[in-house]
Amino acid sequence: MASGNGVAGRIVVASMLATIAFWAYTRTLLPGVDAGDTGGFQAAVLWPQVSARQAYPLYYNLARPFVSAATPADPARALNLFSAIWGAAAVGLAVYVCAAITGSLTSGAVAGGLLAFSYTFWTQAIIAEVYTLHLALIGLCLFLLRAYAAKPTLLRLTAFFITYAVGFGNHFSMILLLVPFAVFLLQTTPEPASLVRARVVAVALAAIGIGAVQYLPNLMAVFAAYDAPAGWMNRAAAFWFDTTKQDWRDTMVLGIQASQLSDRLAMWWFDARQQFGAAGLALAAVGIVGLWRVSRPWTVLIAAALAINAAFAFTYNVGDTHVFFLPGHYMTALLAGAGIAWCMRLRSTTVRAIVATAALLYAGWRGWSTWPAVDRHNDRRAEQVIARLSLGIDEQNALFVSEMDWQLENVLLYTQRQLRPDLAWLRLGEVMTHWPFLVADNHRIGRDLVLTPQAAADVAAAYGPAFALFPDDALPIRTLEQAADAVPAGMPYVMSVLTPPRVIGFHPEELTAALRSLTGNDSAASGTAFEVFAGVAGESLQYHRASNRPFTDRVQLLDESLTVRMDSWLPSDTFRRAGFGHVLRGREHVMIIERGISLVWFGPAGVRSQPFYWAGLYAVQPRFRLPAATLQLADAGLLKRVP
């Protein structure tokens, strides 16, 4: 690609990279509902009610008409596709901005390619999440700042102000760019004092108003709620509390202790290499020097934005820290592109051609190697877990009562709203205070009550033997040892053990029994954060890796050539939408490794089992039933004791 470029050339190259990215995202797109925030977004996008807690008005305002026009009968997939579109837009904007500020189309293509195929960004571009739109808005802000720097006019400044303010309706972390953007404006405005003139201040205030008005429905939802606090000041405070999620941000922002700093530093370095590799980071380091020689305002903006975002994510004590590094990844990709631009200034035409070709091939290779690990086009685990739990239940025969992990509860919410409107479902917390009356009313009309394990445990703890809860025989549970016993002798298998969630845990003897079934001897786990066992059923272990840090290993089991990737950082990572690790067979994604125990085995002629999960999010769960025919509340006298 030529080093010089015009608007038309930038648009062509940006469109090419955006198209390639969109194609990759649609081929690896999650087909349906997912656990966690993704399931919450998918359940809420077409739902008429809003709340202060639902604090992403721009995301919903853009997504709702798209989903309604695309596939309203399948909002989960449509919302996943919405992320892919904005992911491609973010890539295209990165290409354009990098090419414009460096004067090199090659640098733009490299920046876009590295961003498009970076691990975390790709995982967010194929599920319903706010982060691809967030990066697209950052790219649009950079695009508008570049236009303003080329020709400082009030109209261009206004466009930037409005875009930046509206961006807060998608994610509050836009605030982290305030200082870098302000410094850039001061450096590129011919008369910096003009930025505080009445007209400019009025435009800025108007932009803030436009950004704030997005939250009006959320505010009105608080004021109109039947349980709203008395007084408008208290209601406004309640709105702010929920919208900013102050209850948990207070303990997470700057929530890292001094003793954790070395571990967080190692996590940050792993995360950076996971996205771009050592070569990509080296290019970014060169890019800082090269860009400084071309444009100091852009160097200050990009480097400051990268540093501030990294510092925030570094000290943000949350279970998915990796997604908060994403704006920094955007800046790193731009710097890597600037590094190529600096190399393209070498005198030798041959050397320039070699460097450009190598950089573009490297970006392509990053995509090729990352693809199988992020590919989720066959992943329906979340909906399968809920489908199993709700099997055979409808509003005619039973009421489903849950107390479960919030990530799966969002899937249940989506299921009830979109897939199973015939499913009568309540959260236990909503009915615990009048539980006996609820049971009596349902039994009076011949409906059983079916409970999740935690709901059953909570009812038993609160009411003792007053309610006869029975394991639901219609939903048999296969234990870990039984799953290991089911692996045919002589067949290859892989079993991973990752530190289970604290609320679940598991008994070490369960793992010991499973290993005995697989190996015929008393193999033992080491207790490290990551551990993988692999071999042929009925024979001694052929592969065992225990580590407290991520790794990638290649394993040969008979004719099976496998890759085991641990792509997370424990114990800091408590949830990862793309899984904590992966087992690949060639380029086939055979198992997403989750916290707890994950097991897969391989049969002849390319056959493989479905992954089995234990002591984790996707583990099979039993059900408990309160049959309508077994309980006599009146005889127990319990109704008299509950107001």
FIVOVEX-224146 format. One line per field, with one value per residue (C-alpha): x, y, z; residue in three letters. Coordinates in steps of 0.5 Angstrom, whole numbers. Layout:
N
u	(X | ...)
v	(Y | ...)
w	(Z | ...)
res	(ala | ...)
This chain:
643
u	(0 | 2 | 5 | 1 | -6 | -13 | -20 | -22 | -16 | -17 | -25 | -23 | -18 | -22 | -28 | -24 | -22 | -29 | -32 | -26 | -28 | -35 | -35 | -30 | -35 | -41 | -38 | -36 | -42 | -46 | -52 | -57 | -57 | -51 | -50 | -49 | -50 | -51 | -57 | -60 | -59 | -62 | -68 | -69 | -68 | -75 | -78 | -82 | -80 | -74 | -70 | -65 | -60 | -61 | -56 | -54 | -60 | -56 | -54 | -62 | -64 | -60 | -61 | -68 | -70 | -65 | -67 | -74 | -73 | -68 | -71 | -76 | -77 | -70 | -67 | -61 | -58 | -60 | -57 | -51 | -50 | -51 | -45 | -41 | -44 | -41 | -34 | -33 | -35 | -30 | -24 | -26 | -25 | -19 | -16 | -18 | -16 | -9 | -8 | -10 | -5 | 1 | 0 | 0 | -5 | -1 | -1 | -8 | -9 | -4 | -8 | -15 | -12 | -9 | -15 | -20 | -17 | -15 | -17 | -22 | -25 | -27 | -30 | -34 | -36 | -40 | -44 | -49 | -45 | -44 | -36 | -36 | -40 | -36 | -30 | -34 | -36 | -28 | -26 | -32 | -29 | -22 | -25 | -28 | -22 | -18 | -23 | -23 | -15 | -15 | -20 | -22 | -29 | -35 | -39 | -33 | -32 | -40 | -40 | -35 | -38 | -44 | -41 | -37 | -43 | -48 | -42 | -44 | -51 | -47 | -41 | -39 | -32 | -32 | -30 | -23 | -22 | -24 | -17 | -13 | -19 | -18 | -11 | -11 | -16 | -12 | -6 | -9 | -14 | -10 | -13 | -13 | -17 | -23 | -25 | -28 | -31 | -39 | -41 | -36 | -38 | -46 | -45 | -41 | -47 | -52 | -48 | -48 | -56 | -57 | -52 | -56 | -63 | -62 | -63 | -70 | -74 | -69 | -70 | -78 | -78 | -75 | -80 | -86 | -84 | -90 | -84 | -80 | -77 | -81 | -79 | -76 | -69 | -69 | -72 | -66 | -61 | -64 | -63 | -56 | -55 | -57 | -55 | -48 | -48 | -45 | -47 | -41 | -37 | -35 | -31 | -28 | -26 | -18 | -20 | -13 | -9 | -1 | 0 | -4 | 0 | 5 | 0 | -4 | 2 | 3 | -4 | -4 | 3 | -1 | -7 | -3 | 1 | -6 | -8 | -3 | 3 | 10 | 11 | 5 | 7 | 14 | 11 | 7 | 13 | 16 | 10 | 10 | 17 | 15 | 9 | 12 | 16 | 10 | 5 | 6 | -1 | -3 | 2 | 0 | -7 | -6 | -1 | -5 | -11 | -7 | -4 | -10 | -15 | -9 | -9 | -16 | -17 | -11 | -14 | -21 | -23 | -28 | -29 | -28 | -22 | -20 | -26 | -24 | -17 | -21 | -20 | -13 | -13 | -15 | -10 | -5 | -7 | -6 | 1 | 3 | 0 | 4 | 10 | 9 | 9 | 15 | 18 | 15 | 20 | 26 | 30 | 30 | 24 | 25 | 26 | 19 | 16 | 18 | 16 | 9 | 8 | 11 | 6 | 0 | 2 | 3 | -4 | -7 | -4 | -6 | -13 | -12 | -9 | -15 | -21 | -22 | -21 | -26 | -31 | -38 | -42 | -45 | -45 | -52 | -50 | -53 | -60 | -59 | -58 | -64 | -68 | -66 | -68 | -75 | -76 | -83 | -86 | -91 | -96 | -101 | -98 | -92 | -89 | -82 | -78 | -71 | -65 | -59 | -53 | -55 | -51 | -56 | -62 | -61 | -62 | -68 | -71 | -70 | -72 | -79 | -80 | -78 | -77 | -82 | -88 | -92 | -87 | -89 | -83 | -82 | -75 | -75 | -73 | -80 | -84 | -80 | -84 | -91 | -88 | -94 | -99 | -96 | -96 | -103 | -105 | -102 | -104 | -111 | -111 | -107 | -100 | -93 | -88 | -81 | -75 | -68 | -63 | -61 | -68 | -70 | -64 | -67 | -74 | -72 | -67 | -73 | -79 | -76 | -80 | -86 | -85 | -84 | -79 | -77 | -72 | -75 | -74 | -76 | -69 | -64 | -57 | -50 | -44 | -37 | -35 | -41 | -39 | -32 | -34 | -38 | -31 | -30 | -24 | -18 | -21 | -18 | -20 | -18 | -21 | -19 | -20 | -20 | -21 | -29 | -33 | -33 | -41 | -40 | -34 | -33 | -31 | -23 | -26 | -30 | -24 | -20 | -26 | -26 | -19 | -19 | -24 | -20 | -13 | -14 | -10 | -10 | -8 | -8 | -10 | -4 | -9 | -6 | -11 | -10 | -10 | -11 | -11 | -11 | -10 | -13 | -19 | -16 | -9 | -4 | -4 | 0 | -1 | -1 | 0 | -1 | 0 | -2 | -1 | -4 | -1 | -2 | 0 | 0 | -2 | -2 | -7 | -7 | -9 | -12 | -7 | -10 | -9 | -10 | -11 | -12 | -13 | -15 | -12 | -14 | -17 | -18 | -22 | -29 | -33 | -31 | -36 | -31 | -29 | -23 | -20 | -21 | -19 | -18 | -18 | -14 | -18 | -24 | -27 | -29 | -29 | -30 | -26 | -30 | -29 | -30 | -29 | -29 | -29 | -29 | -27 | -26 | -29 | -27 | -28 | -28 | -34 | -33 | -37 | -41 | -37 | -39 | -39 | -38 | -38 | -39 | -44 | -46 | -46 | -52 | -57 | -62 | -69 | -74 | -81 | -87 | -92 | -99 | -102 | -97 | -98 | -103 | -102 | -108 | -106 | -99 | -102 | -97 | -101 | -103 | -96 | -94 | -97)
v	(0 | 7 | 11 | 17 | 17 | 21 | 21 | 16 | 11 | 11 | 10 | 4 | 1 | 2 | -1 | -7 | -8 | -7 | -12 | -17 | -16 | -17 | -23 | -26 | -24 | -27 | -33 | -34 | -31 | -34 | -36 | -35 | -33 | -33 | -32 | -26 | -19 | -21 | -25 | -19 | -15 | -20 | -20 | -13 | -10 | -11 | -11 | -4 | -3 | 0 | 2 | 6 | 0 | -1 | 5 | 4 | 8 | 9 | 2 | 0 | 6 | 4 | -3 | -4 | -1 | -6 | -12 | -10 | -9 | -15 | -22 | -19 | -27 | -28 | -22 | -26 | -27 | -20 | -17 | -21 | -19 | -11 | -12 | -15 | -9 | -4 | -8 | -8 | 0 | 1 | -3 | 1 | 8 | 5 | 4 | 11 | 15 | 12 | 13 | 20 | 22 | 18 | 19 | 11 | 7 | 1 | 3 | 4 | -3 | -6 | -2 | -5 | -12 | -12 | -9 | -13 | -20 | -18 | -24 | -20 | -15 | -21 | -24 | -18 | -17 | -24 | -23 | -18 | -13 | -5 | -5 | -6 | 1 | 4 | 3 | 5 | 12 | 13 | 12 | 17 | 22 | 21 | 22 | 28 | 31 | 30 | 33 | 39 | 39 | 40 | 46 | 48 | 51 | 51 | 46 | 41 | 42 | 42 | 35 | 32 | 35 | 32 | 25 | 25 | 27 | 22 | 17 | 17 | 14 | 7 | 7 | 12 | 10 | 15 | 20 | 17 | 20 | 27 | 29 | 27 | 30 | 37 | 37 | 35 | 41 | 46 | 44 | 44 | 50 | 56 | 61 | 56 | 62 | 61 | 55 | 58 | 64 | 64 | 61 | 55 | 54 | 54 | 49 | 44 | 45 | 44 | 37 | 35 | 36 | 32 | 27 | 27 | 27 | 20 | 18 | 21 | 15 | 11 | 17 | 17 | 10 | 11 | 17 | 13 | 6 | 4 | 4 | 10 | 14 | 20 | 27 | 28 | 29 | 22 | 19 | 23 | 20 | 13 | 14 | 16 | 10 | 5 | 8 | 9 | 2 | 6 | 0 | -4 | 1 | 4 | -2 | -4 | 3 | 3 | -3 | -6 | -8 | -6 | -14 | -15 | -10 | -15 | -20 | -15 | -13 | -20 | -20 | -14 | -16 | -23 | -19 | -14 | -20 | -24 | -19 | -17 | -22 | -19 | -17 | -12 | -9 | -8 | -4 | 0 | 2 | 4 | 8 | 12 | 15 | 15 | 19 | 24 | 26 | 26 | 29 | 31 | 32 | 26 | 22 | 26 | 24 | 17 | 15 | 19 | 15 | 9 | 10 | 13 | 7 | 2 | 5 | 5 | -2 | -4 | -2 | -4 | -10 | -13 | -20 | -18 | -14 | -16 | -12 | -5 | -6 | -5 | 2 | 2 | -4 | 1 | 6 | 0 | -2 | 6 | 6 | -1 | 2 | 9 | 4 | 1 | 8 | 10 | 4 | 6 | 12 | 8 | 10 | 3 | 1 | -7 | -6 | -2 | -7 | -13 | -9 | -8 | -15 | -18 | -13 | -15 | -22 | -22 | -19 | -24 | -30 | -27 | -27 | -34 | -37 | -33 | -36 | -43 | -40 | -35 | -39 | -39 | -41 | -47 | -45 | -46 | -48 | -43 | -44 | -52 | -51 | -47 | -52 | -58 | -54 | -52 | -59 | -61 | -55 | -50 | -46 | -51 | -56 | -53 | -46 | -46 | -42 | -41 | -38 | -39 | -35 | -29 | -30 | -36 | -33 | -28 | -33 | -36 | -29 | -29 | -36 | -34 | -28 | -30 | -38 | -40 | -36 | -41 | -42 | -40 | -37 | -33 | -32 | -34 | -28 | -25 | -30 | -32 | -28 | -31 | -37 | -42 | -38 | -38 | -46 | -46 | -42 | -47 | -53 | -51 | -51 | -57 | -54 | -57 | -52 | -54 | -51 | -50 | -53 | -47 | -45 | -52 | -51 | -44 | -46 | -52 | -47 | -42 | -47 | -54 | -60 | -56 | -57 | -64 | -63 | -69 | -70 | -69 | -76 | -73 | -70 | -75 | -72 | -76 | -75 | -73 | -80 | -83 | -78 | -81 | -88 | -87 | -85 | -92 | -95 | -94 | -87 | -80 | -75 | -68 | -66 | -59 | -57 | -49 | -46 | -47 | -41 | -40 | -41 | -47 | -51 | -59 | -64 | -67 | -74 | -73 | -71 | -77 | -82 | -79 | -79 | -87 | -88 | -85 | -88 | -94 | -91 | -86 | -80 | -73 | -66 | -61 | -55 | -50 | -45 | -49 | -56 | -61 | -68 | -72 | -79 | -85 | -88 | -94 | -92 | -88 | -81 | -78 | -71 | -67 | -60 | -56 | -48 | -42 | -38 | -38 | -43 | -46 | -53 | -58 | -65 | -72 | -77 | -83 | -80 | -74 | -67 | -63 | -56 | -54 | -46 | -43 | -36 | -33 | -30 | -34 | -32 | -25 | -27 | -29 | -29 | -29 | -29 | -33 | -38 | -39 | -43 | -48 | -55 | -55 | -61 | -58 | -52 | -55 | -52 | -58 | -55 | -49 | -49 | -46 | -46 | -52 | -59 | -59 | -66 | -68 | -75 | -77 | -83 | -86 | -83 | -76 | -77 | -73 | -73 | -66 | -63 | -65 | -59 | -60 | -55 | -49 | -45 | -50 | -56 | -60 | -59 | -63 | -60 | -61 | -62 | -60 | -64 | -61 | -68 | -68 | -62 | -60 | -53 | -53 | -59 | -56 | -50 | -46 | -41 | -38 | -37 | -33 | -26)
w	(0 | -2 | 4 | 2 | 2 | 1 | 4 | -1 | 0 | 7 | 6 | 2 | 6 | 12 | 9 | 7 | 14 | 17 | 12 | 14 | 21 | 20 | 16 | 22 | 27 | 24 | 22 | 30 | 33 | 39 | 36 | 42 | 49 | 54 | 61 | 65 | 63 | 56 | 58 | 61 | 55 | 51 | 56 | 56 | 49 | 47 | 54 | 55 | 62 | 64 | 71 | 74 | 74 | 67 | 66 | 58 | 55 | 48 | 47 | 48 | 44 | 38 | 39 | 40 | 33 | 30 | 34 | 32 | 25 | 24 | 28 | 33 | 35 | 36 | 40 | 43 | 36 | 33 | 39 | 38 | 31 | 33 | 37 | 31 | 27 | 32 | 32 | 25 | 25 | 31 | 26 | 20 | 25 | 27 | 20 | 18 | 24 | 24 | 17 | 17 | 23 | 20 | 13 | 11 | 9 | 11 | 18 | 18 | 16 | 21 | 27 | 24 | 23 | 30 | 34 | 30 | 31 | 39 | 43 | 48 | 43 | 38 | 44 | 46 | 38 | 38 | 44 | 46 | 50 | 50 | 49 | 41 | 41 | 46 | 42 | 36 | 40 | 42 | 35 | 32 | 37 | 35 | 28 | 30 | 33 | 27 | 23 | 28 | 28 | 21 | 21 | 28 | 27 | 32 | 28 | 28 | 35 | 37 | 33 | 38 | 44 | 42 | 40 | 47 | 51 | 48 | 49 | 56 | 55 | 53 | 58 | 64 | 63 | 57 | 63 | 63 | 56 | 59 | 60 | 54 | 50 | 53 | 53 | 45 | 44 | 48 | 43 | 37 | 38 | 35 | 41 | 47 | 50 | 45 | 48 | 55 | 51 | 52 | 45 | 46 | 54 | 52 | 46 | 51 | 56 | 51 | 49 | 56 | 57 | 50 | 54 | 60 | 57 | 55 | 62 | 63 | 62 | 68 | 72 | 71 | 73 | 79 | 81 | 78 | 82 | 88 | 93 | 91 | 97 | 99 | 97 | 90 | 93 | 96 | 89 | 85 | 90 | 89 | 81 | 82 | 87 | 82 | 75 | 77 | 81 | 87 | 92 | 89 | 85 | 92 | 94 | 87 | 84 | 87 | 90 | 90 | 96 | 96 | 96 | 90 | 86 | 83 | 81 | 78 | 74 | 71 | 69 | 65 | 62 | 60 | 58 | 53 | 50 | 49 | 45 | 40 | 42 | 43 | 36 | 36 | 43 | 40 | 34 | 39 | 43 | 37 | 35 | 41 | 38 | 31 | 33 | 37 | 31 | 27 | 32 | 39 | 40 | 38 | 42 | 48 | 47 | 45 | 50 | 56 | 54 | 54 | 61 | 64 | 62 | 64 | 71 | 72 | 70 | 74 | 80 | 79 | 83 | 79 | 76 | 69 | 69 | 62 | 59 | 62 | 58 | 52 | 51 | 52 | 47 | 42 | 43 | 43 | 36 | 34 | 36 | 33 | 26 | 28 | 29 | 22 | 19 | 22 | 19 | 12 | 13 | 12 | 5 | 2 | -2 | -1 | 7 | 7 | 3 | 7 | 13 | 11 | 8 | 15 | 19 | 15 | 15 | 22 | 23 | 19 | 23 | 29 | 27 | 24 | 31 | 35 | 31 | 34 | 41 | 40 | 36 | 39 | 33 | 36 | 43 | 46 | 53 | 57 | 54 | 55 | 62 | 63 | 58 | 62 | 69 | 66 | 62 | 63 | 67 | 64 | 68 | 68 | 72 | 76 | 79 | 78 | 84 | 83 | 87 | 83 | 80 | 77 | 71 | 69 | 72 | 67 | 62 | 65 | 65 | 57 | 57 | 60 | 56 | 49 | 49 | 54 | 56 | 58 | 64 | 71 | 74 | 81 | 84 | 91 | 94 | 92 | 95 | 101 | 106 | 104 | 102 | 106 | 102 | 95 | 96 | 99 | 93 | 88 | 91 | 91 | 83 | 83 | 81 | 84 | 86 | 83 | 86 | 84 | 89 | 93 | 93 | 96 | 101 | 103 | 104 | 108 | 113 | 114 | 115 | 117 | 116 | 114 | 107 | 104 | 99 | 94 | 89 | 82 | 79 | 72 | 72 | 74 | 75 | 73 | 78 | 76 | 77 | 73 | 67 | 68 | 68 | 62 | 58 | 54 | 55 | 50 | 48 | 49 | 54 | 57 | 64 | 67 | 74 | 75 | 82 | 83 | 84 | 92 | 92 | 89 | 91 | 90 | 95 | 93 | 94 | 88 | 83 | 86 | 84 | 77 | 76 | 79 | 74 | 68 | 70 | 74 | 80 | 85 | 81 | 86 | 84 | 86 | 88 | 83 | 80 | 73 | 72 | 66 | 66 | 59 | 57 | 54 | 59 | 63 | 62 | 66 | 65 | 59 | 60 | 67 | 67 | 74 | 74 | 77 | 71 | 64 | 58 | 52 | 51 | 45 | 47 | 42 | 45 | 40 | 33 | 37 | 36 | 41 | 44 | 51 | 52 | 59 | 57 | 64 | 70 | 77 | 82 | 79 | 73 | 76 | 70 | 62 | 57 | 52 | 58 | 62 | 57 | 51 | 48 | 41 | 36 | 30 | 28 | 32 | 38 | 42 | 49 | 53 | 60 | 65 | 73 | 76 | 72 | 65 | 61 | 54 | 51 | 44 | 40 | 33 | 26 | 29 | 34 | 41 | 47 | 49 | 55 | 62 | 67 | 75 | 80 | 76 | 72 | 67 | 72 | 71 | 77 | 81 | 82 | 88 | 88 | 93 | 90 | 91 | 94 | 100 | 104 | 108 | 111 | 115 | 119 | 120 | 123 | 119 | 116 | 123 | 124 | 118 | 118)
res	(met | ala | ser | gly | asn | gly | val | ala | gly | arg | ile | val | val | ala | ser | met | leu | ala | thr | ile | ala | phe | trp | ala | tyr | thr | arg | thr | leu | leu | pro | gly | val | asp | ala | gly | asp | thr | gly | gly | phe | gln | ala | ala | val | leu | trp | pro | gln | val | ser | ala | arg | gln | ala | tyr | pro | leu | tyr | tyr | asn | leu | ala | arg | pro | phe | val | ser | ala | ala | thr | pro | ala | asp | pro | ala | arg | ala | leu | asn | leu | phe | ser | ala | ile | trp | gly | ala | ala | ala | val | gly | leu | ala | val | tyr | val | cys | ala | ala | ile | thr | gly | ser | leu | thr | ser | gly | ala | val | ala | gly | gly | leu | leu | ala | phe | ser | tyr | thr | phe | trp | thr | gln | ala | ile | ile | ala | glu | val | tyr | thr | leu | his | leu | ala | leu | ile | gly | leu | cys | leu | phe | leu | leu | arg | ala | tyr | ala | ala | lys | pro | thr | leu | leu | arg | leu | thr | ala | phe | phe | ile | thr | tyr | ala | val | gly | phe | gly | asn | his | phe | ser | met | ile | leu | leu | leu | val | pro | phe | ala | val | phe | leu | leu | gln | thr | thr | pro | glu | pro | ala | ser | leu | val | arg | ala | arg | val | val | ala | val | ala | leu | ala | ala | ile | gly | ile | gly | ala | val | gln | tyr | leu | pro | asn | leu | met | ala | val | phe | ala | ala | tyr | asp | ala | pro | ala | gly | trp | met | asn | arg | ala | ala | ala | phe | trp | phe | asp | thr | thr | lys | gln | asp | trp | arg | asp | thr | met | val | leu | gly | ile | gln | ala | ser | gln | leu | ser | asp | arg | leu | ala | met | trp | trp | phe | asp | ala | arg | gln | gln | phe | gly | ala | ala | gly | leu | ala | leu | ala | ala | val | gly | ile | val | gly | leu | trp | arg | val | ser | arg | pro | trp | thr | val | leu | ile | ala | ala | ala | leu | ala | ile | asn | ala | ala | phe | ala | phe | thr | tyr | asn | val | gly | asp | thr | his | val | phe | phe | leu | pro | gly | his | tyr | met | thr | ala | leu | leu | ala | gly | ala | gly | ile | ala | trp | cys | met | arg | leu | arg | ser | thr | thr | val | arg | ala | ile | val | ala | thr | ala | ala | leu | leu | tyr | ala | gly | trp | arg | gly | trp | ser | thr | trp | pro | ala | val | asp | arg | his | asn | asp | arg | arg | ala | glu | gln | val | ile | ala | arg | leu | ser | leu | gly | ile | asp | glu | gln | asn | ala | leu | phe | val | ser | glu | met | asp | trp | gln | leu | glu | asn | val | leu | leu | tyr | thr | gln | arg | gln | leu | arg | pro | asp | leu | ala | trp | leu | arg | leu | gly | glu | val | met | thr | his | trp | pro | phe | leu | val | ala | asp | asn | his | arg | ile | gly | arg | asp | leu | val | leu | thr | pro | gln | ala | ala | ala | asp | val | ala | ala | ala | tyr | gly | pro | ala | phe | ala | leu | phe | pro | asp | asp | ala | leu | pro | ile | arg | thr | leu | glu | gln | ala | ala | asp | ala | val | pro | ala | gly | met | pro | tyr | val | met | ser | val | leu | thr | pro | pro | arg | val | ile | gly | phe | his | pro | glu | glu | leu | thr | ala | ala | leu | arg | ser | leu | thr | gly | asn | asp | ser | ala | ala | ser | gly | thr | ala | phe | glu | val | phe | ala | gly | val | ala | gly | glu | ser | leu | gln | tyr | his | arg | ala | ser | asn | arg | pro | phe | thr | asp | arg | val | gln | leu | leu | asp | glu | ser | leu | thr | val | arg | met | asp | ser | trp | leu | pro | ser | asp | thr | phe | arg | arg | ala | gly | phe | gly | his | val | leu | arg | gly | arg | glu | his | val | met | ile | ile | glu | arg | gly | ile | ser | leu | val | trp | phe | gly | pro | ala | gly | val | arg | ser | gln | pro | phe | tyr | trp | ala | gly | leu | tyr | ala | val | gln | pro | arg | phe | arg | leu | pro | ala | ala | thr | leu | gln | leu | ala | asp | ala | gly | leu | leu | lys | arg | val | pro)
